[in-house]
Amino acid sequence: MKSYIHARLAPHEAELLAQLLELTGESESSLVKRGLALLLEVESAKRVSALDLAGKSVGKFAGAYSDLSMNPMHLEGYGE
């Protein structure tokens, strides 16, 4: 991976960059690095695991059949 990037900015994006440069006093490079870190944080927060989605229902059926989807005995008559 290259250690540098080159990006063409649309006029409104160039204006945003100019505003950020003025507000922060930071370099373009610093702003891009901060932006990447912030975007990674935001995108990572969006990703939710199946375990997180299942929530409290995980482990509720510990006493149930462990081979329910694989054992032909349990599948007898299914779909009829």
N, C-alpha and C positions, 0 to 999 in steps of 0.2 A: 504494500500500500504506500502511496506517495505521502510525503510528510507536508505537502502543501496542496491547496486547492485554488481553482480559478473559477469564479462565478460571474456571469453577466447579470446585472441587475436591471430590472425594468425601472422606469423613472420613479414610480411610487415607492419601490423598494430602496432605491438610492436615497430618496427623501427620508425614509424611515431610518436608514443607516446614518444619514447626516444628523438627524435629530438625536439619535442615540449617542453619537460621537460628542455632540454638544452637551447633552445631559450628563453623561458619565465622565467625559474627559479621558476615556480609555481609547486604546488603539483599535483599529478594525479587527486585527488578529485576536485581541483579547475578547472583543464582543462576539466574534464567531465562536470562539472556544466556550465562552459562557453559554451562548445559545445552544450549542451542541449538548452540553451537559444538562441544561434545563430541559431540552427536548427529550433526551434519554430518560430523565426522571419522570416526565409526564407520560411518555409512552409505556414505560415499565409499570407505572401505577395502573394503567388501563388493563394490563394483562392479568387475568384472574384464573387461577388453576381450577380444575374440575373439583378438586378437594375443597377449595374455598366455596365454590358454588353449591356443593352438596351440603355444606354447613353441618348442622347438628344431626342430620340423618345418617351420617357416617357412623357405622358401628351399631346402629339400632337393631340390625338383623343378625347379630353374631350367632344366635342359636339356630339360624335357618340352614338349609342345605347349602353346602359350599360348591356342589357340582350341579346346580340347578340348570344351567344352560348347556351342559355337556353330556350329562348322563341320559341315555336313551329312555330309561325308565321314567324319568320326569317329563320327557317330551312325548310320551305315548298319548295319542289322541289330539295333539296340538295341531290346530289349523283345520280340523275337520268340521 
